[in-house]
Amino acid sequence: MIRLEKRPEPSRAWTWATPPLAVVLTMIAGGVLFAFLGKDPVIAIKTIFWDPILGEFAFYYRGQLLVKAAPLVMIAVGLALGFRAGVWNIGAEGQYIIGALCGGAVGLAFYPAEGWYIFPLMVIAGALGGWAWAMIPGLLRTKFHTNEILVSLLLVYVAEQLLAASALRWLKNPEGQGFPGSRNLAQYPAGSNPELIAGTGMHLGIVAAFIAVIFAYVLLNRHMTGFHIRLAGQAPRAARFSGVNPARLVLFCFGVSGALAGLAGLFEVAGPAGQISIDFNTGYGFTAIIVAFLGRLHPVGILLAGLLMALTYIGGEAAQSTMGLPAAAIQAFQGMLLFFLLAVDVLTNYRVRLSRGQA
């Protein structure tokens, strides 16, 4: 019989071997799925993972790869800080939406004025919006000991209703002939996210994502707050005895993750999305959870995991258009990545033992 035996301490080898092994298993299982759908699995995997990097239109896809990865990396970095400290913010999708609404509303309030100060004000409003929305579960946990997982998750649905109300009423384009959605921020120079390299779609959100990675790395490795975050996650009782303030740490982690998610929403609504619409949110807040764990909650690992997940988005869209793969199959393929990551991650703390069963 097969049984799992707990290791005396987590295996460092399996800790770093788990993500690439999960990717390989995802490719194999995804190939089987594509074969059942009547598609060539080799061509499908090649279209998803190879063509966006080294294919015929690789130059365009590389820019889009960074555009897709930027919000995932920003949100995942913020979530990882909390996860390391045992603070489970599952509602980054809602904070992403509120950040976009607040930042977009500031830009629309100034329309059609021109001024260098408008976009910086939108950035500040986006960060503050995400921060404020994240403070709700943070304060409820610290003051009333509520479960932050449930509160933050349920607030996502509240944020989605606010998004719908904004697109249909509050921020609706008065010149849109009745169609839902705000004015197009991409066509409003003072309120648009400027393109860094013409024709690539790359914008300031990419720069912000790299800054977030550097900030998190320095914080975790060179600052006392980072030490407190690691200590609170690994040894909560020792953290309390060493003088760590649990409530302050919870609020800090929620605040940083909410602000980063809000910034991601602002850069998206003022850039690639261009407007506040009913279907603005695309699940980045939930996908970032996969990115955070795939990157082992390490800033550099999250950067690489974000690029990998963005590759599945770009390649998945290419596979849908060229091979006729359904969108649901691509979503299932992405979900397999988290499934295999969690499954294989068991080997980090447990080893497999074979033993003879008793009669």
Buried (B, 14 or more C-beta within 10 A) or exposed (E): EEEEEEEEEEBEEBBEBBBEBBBEBBBBBBBEBBEEBEBEBEBBBBBBBBBBBEBEEBEBBBBBBBBBBBBBBBBBBBBBBBBBBBBBBBBBBBBBBBBBBBBBBBBBBBBEEEEEEBBEBBBBBBBBBBBBBBBBBBBBBBEEEBEBBBBBBBBBEBBBEBBBBBBEEEBBBEEEEEEBBBBBBBEBEBBBBEBBEEEBBBBBBBEBBBEBBBBBBEBBEEEEBBBBBBBBBEEBEEBEEEEBBBEEBBBBBBBBBBBBBBBBBBBBBBBBBBBBBBEBBBEBBBBBBBBBBBBBBBBEBBBBBBBBBBBBBBBBBBBBEEBEBEEEBBBBBBEBBBBBBEEBBEBBBBBEEEEEEEE
